[in-house]
Amino acid sequence: MKKLLLCVGAAKTGTTWLYRNVRANPGLWFSPEKELNFHFTRHGWFDRLTPEIRSRKMEERLAKPDADEAMAEWYRRFVEGPVGPDWYRSLFDAAPAERWACDFSPSTSLIPASGWAEVARFAPEMRYIYIMREPEARLWSHAKFHARYTGAAERFRGLSLRGMERFVERSQLLVDGNYGTNLSAMLTAVPREHVLLLDHARIAASPQAALREVEAFLGLPETPDPEGIAARPVNVTEASPPPPGFGDRWRRLFRRETARLVDLGVGFAAPWAQLHAERRARLLPWF
């Protein structure tokens, strides 16, 4: 593997949209799995690649009508393990040297600085894409998605504001929006010029322009889009507004993290920092 592209996050910011839209680009190579979750499993706080998880992913994917023998062989390697650096590199064995091998795992943005020191050495050429979204809006979308994913959507809709706050914290959903902390850890090992930061709002407003920016960053030709799918939203949660007061509990966290982004020179975060500086924080005892 000569060239590795990591789309590192964040959750509920548009990583699936980008994945769907660049898969057809001839300069990129993808494994059958969008999210390999290797770097988080190695450096995060729980295992996202247990034998049970890998086996379930294989069964689900190979049950689809487009599965073939090459895919089955890839999944045999994926399931066998042992999970480690050599295993991870082997998942990209079929990637041509001139193409970017791709791993779109949002969990990668959550690893500490000590983990980034290893990640940055995985291939001779490395590039990174980090998509961000105003943190309160991202958190509400993530909470609804996580409730649906865990089969708790109906219960979540019936919760009080306090109950929703408890759900968010017990599900550890806040950390994905700690952009300032997460980006700072990343930049301890990764050159800033190797990182493309994208604003979710830009994707929503000008999807084709955002796609062109990604292609220019990677030195790619334009991605074929004969059916105009770039403008279509992907993996959207239900369009329901948050209850009044949602976000006030974590206002200080939002202020801190958006201010850190501004200090790091992330221009599109300036309106976020101003927004949270102006909004009221609500102080409550921790659960």
N, C-alpha and C positions, 0 to 999 in steps of 0.2 A: 504494500500500500504506500504509494508515493504522496498522494494528496488526500487530505481528509477535511471535510466541511462538517462542522457541528452547528446545528441550530439549537441553541441551549435553552430557549424559553422565551417568555415565561408562559406558564399555564394560562389558558383563556385569553390569549393576546393575538392569535392569528397564525400560530405555527402550523395548524392543519391546513389552513387556506394556502399558505406558502408551499407546503409539501405537495398538495394536490396540483398546484399550478406549475411547479418546476420539474415535476417528475418526467415530463416529456422532453426536457432540454437535453440535447445530445452531449453536452459537456458534463453531465452528472450521472452518477451510478447509485442505485438504491438497492438495498437488501429487501427481502419480502416484509420486514418489520420496520415501520416508521420509527418506533421508539425502542432502542436497544437497552436503555437504562443501565448501561454498564458502569459508567463513571460515578453515578450516584450510588449504585450498589457497592462499589469499591470504596467510596469516600464519604457517603452519606450516613444516615442513622438507621436504615433498615434495608433488608434485602428485597429488591424488586425483581430478582432473577432466581427465585427458588426453583427447584426441579418441578414442582407442581405448576408454577406460573408458566415456565417454558413449555411444559407438556401441553397445557391448556391452549397456549397460543398456537402451537403446532397443529393441534386437532382442529381448532377453529379455522385456521387458514387453509389447511389441506382439504377441508370439507367443501371449499368453494370450487365452482366449476372450472376456473382457469388454472387450478393447480396442476403442475406438471412434474416430471421426474427431477429436473434441475432444482425446482423449489423444494421437493421432498428431501433431496440430498442436503440442501442448505439447512433445512430444519433438523435433520438428523444431527448435524454438527452443532446446531444451536442447542439442542436438548442434551447431547452427550456431555458437554463440558470437559474438564472442570472449568468453571468461570474464572478467567484470569486474563492478563494481557495477551498471551498467545492465542487464547480462544477468541478474544475480541478481534484481533487482527485477522484471524482465519475467516471471520464472517465476511471479509471484504476481498477474499482471494480472487474472486471472479472480476473484480473491478479493473478495467484497463488503466494502465499507468498514466495515461494522458487525461483521464477524467477524474472529477472530484468524487470520491467515495463519501456518502452522506449518512449522517445519523441525526435524526430530528427528535431528540429526547429533551423535553422541557425540564426534566429533573436535573440536568447537568448544571443549570444556573445556580443550584443550591449548594454545590460542594464548597468546602473551605479552601483557603489559599494553599494549604499543604497539598490538597488534591490537584489543584491547577498546575502545580509544578510538574506533576507526572503527565497530566493530560496534554500539556503543551509539547511534550516530546514524542507523541505517538506516531507522527509522520513527518517526513522532511518538510512538507508544505502543509500548513494548517490555516484555516480560516473559520471565523465564527460569526453567526448571526444571532442577535439578541433583540427580540421584539418586546416592547413594553407598552403598557396601557395605563391610563390614569388609575391609580391604585384602588380607590374606592369602587369604581365601576368594575374593575377587574375582579375584586373580591366578591362583589355581589354575583357576578356571572359565575365565578368559581363555586360559590356556595350552592347555587341552584344546580349547577352541573354535578357537583359531588353528591348532592342529595338524590338526584336522578340516578347516578351511577351506582349508588349503594342501595337503591330500592327504597329510599326514604323521602321521595319527592312529595307525596301527599302529606306525610307527617310534617315535613319542613314547612309547607305552605300554611299549616295550622299553628305553627309556633308563635309565641310572643316574641317581641324584640329581644328580650333577655334570653329566650330559648334559642333564637337564631345566633346570638352572640356566643352562647355556649357551644353550639354546633360548630361554628367556625373555628373556635379555639381548640376544641377537642379533636377536630379533624386536621389541625395544623395547616390551615389554608393561608394564613397570613404571610408565611415566609416567602412564598412565590412573589409577593409584591415588595419585598425588601430590596428594591433595585439598587439603591446606593451601596448597601453592604455587599450584595452579591457581585455587583460590577467591580467594586474595589478589590474583592478577593480575586476575581478573574484577572484583573490588570496587574496583579503582583507577578504573574508569570507570562502573560500574553501581551504582545505589543499592541498598543491602541490602534495602529493602522491596520491590524489584521481583524478588527472587530467592526461589523456593520450594525449600528443601532437603528432600529426602525420603530416608528410610532404607530400604534394600532389605528389611531385616528387617520393617519395618512393612508393606510391600507384601505380603510373604509371609504374615504373620500376619493382617492385616486389609485385604485388597485393596479391599473396598467403602469402608472408612473412608478409605483413601489416595486413592481416586478422588474421594470427596466433598471432600477437602482440596484437591485440584487444581482442582475446579470452583469452590469458594469463592474460591480465590486469583485465579481469572480472571473471577469474576462470572458464571459460567455456570449454566444449569439442569442438573439431573441428566441424565446420559447414559443414553439408553435401553439396557436390558440384558435383553431378554425371555428370552434363553436362558441367562442366568447365566454368561456367559463371563468376567466379571471375576475370578472365583475360579480360572480355569484358568491354569496356568503356560505361558509362551511361550518358545520358543527356548532350551530347557533343554539343557545339556550332560549327558553321561552321568554317572550318579551313582557315581563312583569316588573313593575318598579319596586325598589326596596321600600320597606316601611319607613315612616318618618323617624329620624334619629339613627338609622343604620350608618355606621361608620364613625359616629361621634366617639365611641368607646376607644377607637384606635387612632384618633386624630393626631396625637403627639407622635405616634409611629409614622404616620403618613407625612407629617411635617419633616421629621428627621430624614426619612429616606428620600423624599423629593429634593430637599435642600442639599443632600449629599450628591445627588445627580447633577444639580446645577453647579456645584463646586467642581464636579468632574468634567464640566463643559458640555453637558447634554442640553442643548438649547430647547428642545421640545418639552423638557420637564419644567421650564420656568413657569408656565401658566398653572401647572399642577401645584408647584410650591406656593404660589400666590393664593390659589384656591384654598389650600389647607391652612395657610397662615391666617386666612380670614374667617374660616369656619370655627365654630365653637367645639371645644373638647368637653366630653362628659366623663367625670371621674367616678368610677365605681369600684368597689372591692373586687378583687380577682375571685373567680369561681373556686 
